[in-house]
Amino acid sequence: MKSNKALVAGLLLLLSAASIAVPTIAGGAGKNCEGKHHAAKWAEHDGFAGREFRHLGQELTLTDAQKETLKAQREANESAREALHTKLADARSALATAVDAGANDAELNALADSLGKLHAEQALAGAKAKKAFLAVLTEEQKQTLAEAKTKRLERKAERKEAREAAKS
């Protein structure tokens, strides 16, 4: 039982370290991002107001009123997003520090639980933001968005198949 909890705590630590290391190793230069890492440079991309959202906004043909509403929603949630981001970073750091210090399983479990709750809070905030975004759209825009998502998932599946074929 204790070894399972230690394994879970270790996996959480490993996953959080991997999520930081992979973009760093890759250099963060994704398609059309001019070498800026998305997570580290989120403010420079200006969140949903950045380049990616402008393309989506053009595709959905958002009205000026819709753009203003979405901007107001974004700005209203900005401090809460930043606070949650800080809490997550602190929780990850606390867990890593506890592991390095050789903390007991009970302490690791408590830290992992708090980190998990913060991740759940982040997922809920994202779901609420998406719901608010969708509430601003017309039915036609929602249909366009759904079609764009379908196309994106198809391209993703094609790239995955190509990668798997290259491995063979």
TORKOL-4160 file (C-alpha; in steps of 0.2 Angstrom, whole numbers, padded with zeros to 4 digits, m for minus):
168
<pt num="1" X="0000" Y="0000" Z="0000"/>
<pt num="2" X="0014" Y="0012" Z="0005"/>
<pt num="3" X="0024" Y="0008" Z="m0010"/>
<pt num="4" X="0009" Y="0011" Z="m0021"/>
<pt num="5" X="0007" Y="0028" Z="m0014"/>
<pt num="6" X="0026" Y="0032" Z="m0016"/>
<pt num="7" X="0025" Y="0026" Z="m0034"/>
<pt num="8" X="0010" Y="0038" Z="m0037"/>
<pt num="9" X="0019" Y="0052" Z="m0029"/>
<pt num="10" X="0035" Y="0048" Z="m0039"/>
<pt num="11" X="0025" Y="0047" Z="m0056"/>
<pt num="12" X="0017" Y="0064" Z="m0052"/>
<pt num="13" X="0034" Y="0071" Z="m0049"/>
<pt num="14" X="0041" Y="0063" Z="m0065"/>
<pt num="15" X="0026" Y="0069" Z="m0075"/>
<pt num="16" X="0028" Y="0087" Z="m0069"/>
<pt num="17" X="0046" Y="0086" Z="m0072"/>
<pt num="18" X="0044" Y="0079" Z="m0090"/>
<pt num="19" X="0031" Y="0092" Z="m0094"/>
<pt num="20" X="0044" Y="0106" Z="m0090"/>
<pt num="21" X="0059" Y="0097" Z="m0098"/>
<pt num="22" X="0051" Y="0092" Z="m0115"/>
<pt num="23" X="0047" Y="0109" Z="m0121"/>
<pt num="24" X="0064" Y="0115" Z="m0115"/>
<pt num="25" X="0073" Y="0101" Z="m0124"/>
<pt num="26" X="0063" Y="0104" Z="m0139"/>
<pt num="27" X="0067" Y="0122" Z="m0139"/>
<pt num="28" X="0049" Y="0127" Z="m0139"/>
<pt num="29" X="0049" Y="0132" Z="m0158"/>
<pt num="30" X="0033" Y="0126" Z="m0164"/>
<pt num="31" X="0024" Y="0130" Z="m0180"/>
<pt num="32" X="0021" Y="0149" Z="m0182"/>
<pt num="33" X="0026" Y="0153" Z="m0164"/>
<pt num="34" X="0043" Y="0162" Z="m0169"/>
<pt num="35" X="0053" Y="0152" Z="m0156"/>
<pt num="36" X="0043" Y="0157" Z="m0141"/>
<pt num="37" X="0038" Y="0143" Z="m0129"/>
<pt num="38" X="0019" Y="0144" Z="m0127"/>
<pt num="39" X="0019" Y="0141" Z="m0108"/>
<pt num="40" X="0033" Y="0152" Z="m0104"/>
<pt num="41" X="0028" Y="0166" Z="m0115"/>
<pt num="42" X="0010" Y="0165" Z="m0113"/>
<pt num="43" X="0009" Y="0183" Z="m0109"/>
<pt num="44" X="0018" Y="0188" Z="m0125"/>
<pt num="45" X="0006" Y="0177" Z="m0135"/>
<pt num="46" X="m0008" Y="0187" Z="m0126"/>
<pt num="47" X="m0018" Y="0171" Z="m0122"/>
<pt num="48" X="m0033" Y="0169" Z="m0133"/>
<pt num="49" X="m0030" Y="0187" Z="m0139"/>
<pt num="50" X="m0014" Y="0181" Z="m0148"/>
<pt num="51" X="m0012" Y="0175" Z="m0166"/>
<pt num="52" X="m0021" Y="0159" Z="m0164"/>
<pt num="53" X="m0037" Y="0167" Z="m0158"/>
<pt num="54" X="m0036" Y="0180" Z="m0171"/>
<pt num="55" X="m0037" Y="0166" Z="m0184"/>
<pt num="56" X="m0051" Y="0158" Z="m0175"/>
<pt num="57" X="m0060" Y="0175" Z="m0174"/>
<pt num="58" X="m0058" Y="0178" Z="m0192"/>
<pt num="59" X="m0064" Y="0160" Z="m0196"/>
<pt num="60" X="m0079" Y="0163" Z="m0185"/>
<pt num="61" X="m0082" Y="0180" Z="m0191"/>
<pt num="62" X="m0084" Y="0187" Z="m0174"/>
<pt num="63" X="m0093" Y="0204" Z="m0172"/>
<pt num="64" X="m0085" Y="0218" Z="m0163"/>
<pt num="65" X="m0098" Y="0216" Z="m0149"/>
<pt num="66" X="m0093" Y="0198" Z="m0147"/>
<pt num="67" X="m0074" Y="0202" Z="m0147"/>
<pt num="68" X="m0077" Y="0215" Z="m0134"/>
<pt num="69" X="m0087" Y="0203" Z="m0123"/>
<pt num="70" X="m0074" Y="0189" Z="m0125"/>
<pt num="71" X="m0060" Y="0202" Z="m0121"/>
<pt num="72" X="m0070" Y="0207" Z="m0105"/>
<pt num="73" X="m0072" Y="0189" Z="m0100"/>
<pt num="74" X="m0053" Y="0186" Z="m0102"/>
<pt num="75" X="m0049" Y="0201" Z="m0092"/>
<pt num="76" X="m0061" Y="0197" Z="m0078"/>
<pt num="77" X="m0053" Y="0180" Z="m0076"/>
<pt num="78" X="m0035" Y="0185" Z="m0078"/>
<pt num="79" X="m0031" Y="0187" Z="m0060"/>
<pt num="80" X="m0039" Y="0171" Z="m0055"/>
<pt num="81" X="m0030" Y="0162" Z="m0069"/>
<pt num="82" X="m0013" Y="0169" Z="m0063"/>
<pt num="83" X="m0017" Y="0165" Z="m0045"/>
<pt num="84" X="m0021" Y="0147" Z="m0049"/>
<pt num="85" X="m0005" Y="0146" Z="m0060"/>
<pt num="86" X="0005" Y="0152" Z="m0045"/>
<pt num="87" X="m0003" Y="0140" Z="m0033"/>
<pt num="88" X="0000" Y="0125" Z="m0045"/>
<pt num="89" X="0019" Y="0130" Z="m0047"/>
<pt num="90" X="0020" Y="0131" Z="m0028"/>
<pt num="91" X="0012" Y="0114" Z="m0026"/>
<pt num="92" X="0024" Y="0106" Z="m0038"/>
<pt num="93" X="0038" Y="0114" Z="m0030"/>
<pt num="94" X="0033" Y="0109" Z="m0013"/>
<pt num="95" X="0031" Y="0091" Z="m0019"/>
<pt num="96" X="0048" Y="0091" Z="m0027"/>
<pt num="97" X="0056" Y="0098" Z="m0011"/>
<pt num="98" X="0047" Y="0085" Z="0000"/>
<pt num="99" X="0053" Y="0071" Z="m0011"/>
<pt num="100" X="0071" Y="0078" Z="m0011"/>
<pt num="101" X="0070" Y="0079" Z="0008"/>
<pt num="102" X="0064" Y="0061" Z="0010"/>
<pt num="103" X="0047" Y="0065" Z="0017"/>
<pt num="104" X="0036" Y="0051" Z="0023"/>
<pt num="105" X="0022" Y="0044" Z="0013"/>
<pt num="106" X="0008" Y="0053" Z="0022"/>
<pt num="107" X="0016" Y="0070" Z="0018"/>
<pt num="108" X="0019" Y="0065" Z="0000"/>
<pt num="109" X="0001" Y="0060" Z="m0001"/>
<pt num="110" X="m0005" Y="0076" Z="0006"/>
<pt num="111" X="0005" Y="0086" Z="m0006"/>
<pt num="112" X="0000" Y="0075" Z="m0021"/>
<pt num="113" X="m0019" Y="0077" Z="m0015"/>
<pt num="114" X="m0017" Y="0096" Z="m0015"/>
<pt num="115" X="m0009" Y="0096" Z="m0032"/>
<pt num="116" X="m0023" Y="0085" Z="m0039"/>
<pt num="117" X="m0036" Y="0097" Z="m0032"/>
<pt num="118" X="m0028" Y="0112" Z="m0040"/>
<pt num="119" X="m0027" Y="0102" Z="m0057"/>
<pt num="120" X="m0046" Y="0099" Z="m0055"/>
<pt num="121" X="m0049" Y="0117" Z="m0051"/>
<pt num="122" X="m0039" Y="0122" Z="m0066"/>
<pt num="123" X="m0049" Y="0110" Z="m0077"/>
<pt num="124" X="m0065" Y="0117" Z="m0070"/>
<pt num="125" X="m0060" Y="0134" Z="m0073"/>
<pt num="126" X="m0056" Y="0129" Z="m0091"/>
<pt num="127" X="m0073" Y="0121" Z="m0093"/>
<pt num="128" X="m0082" Y="0137" Z="m0087"/>
<pt num="129" X="m0071" Y="0148" Z="m0098"/>
<pt num="130" X="m0076" Y="0137" Z="m0113"/>
<pt num="131" X="m0094" Y="0137" Z="m0108"/>
<pt num="132" X="m0094" Y="0156" Z="m0107"/>
<pt num="133" X="m0085" Y="0157" Z="m0124"/>
<pt num="134" X="m0098" Y="0146" Z="m0132"/>
<pt num="135" X="m0112" Y="0157" Z="m0124"/>
<pt num="136" X="m0106" Y="0172" Z="m0135"/>
<pt num="137" X="m0107" Y="0162" Z="m0151"/>
<pt num="138" X="m0121" Y="0161" Z="m0163"/>
<pt num="139" X="m0127" Y="0144" Z="m0169"/>
<pt num="140" X="m0119" Y="0146" Z="m0185"/>
<pt num="141" X="m0102" Y="0150" Z="m0177"/>
<pt num="142" X="m0104" Y="0135" Z="m0165"/>
<pt num="143" X="m0106" Y="0124" Z="m0181"/>
<pt num="144" X="m0091" Y="0132" Z="m0189"/>
<pt num="145" X="m0081" Y="0129" Z="m0173"/>
<pt num="146" X="m0086" Y="0111" Z="m0173"/>
<pt num="147" X="m0081" Y="0109" Z="m0191"/>
<pt num="148" X="m0064" Y="0117" Z="m0187"/>
<pt num="149" X="m0062" Y="0105" Z="m0173"/>
<pt num="150" X="m0066" Y="0090" Z="m0183"/>
<pt num="151" X="m0053" Y="0095" Z="m0197"/>
<pt num="152" X="m0040" Y="0098" Z="m0183"/>
<pt num="153" X="m0043" Y="0081" Z="m0176"/>
<pt num="154" X="m0042" Y="0073" Z="m0193"/>
<pt num="155" X="m0025" Y="0081" Z="m0196"/>
<pt num="156" X="m0019" Y="0076" Z="m0179"/>
<pt num="157" X="m0024" Y="0058" Z="m0183"/>
<pt num="158" X="m0016" Y="0059" Z="m0200"/>
<pt num="159" X="0000" Y="0065" Z="m0192"/>
<pt num="160" X="m0001" Y="0051" Z="m0179"/>
<pt num="161" X="m0003" Y="0038" Z="m0192"/>
<pt num="162" X="0012" Y="0045" Z="m0202"/>
<pt num="163" X="0023" Y="0045" Z="m0186"/>
<pt num="164" X="0018" Y="0027" Z="m0183"/>
<pt num="165" X="0021" Y="0022" Z="m0201"/>
<pt num="166" X="0038" Y="0030" Z="m0200"/>
<pt num="167" X="0043" Y="0020" Z="m0184"/>
<pt num="168" X="0039" Y="0003" Z="m0193"/>
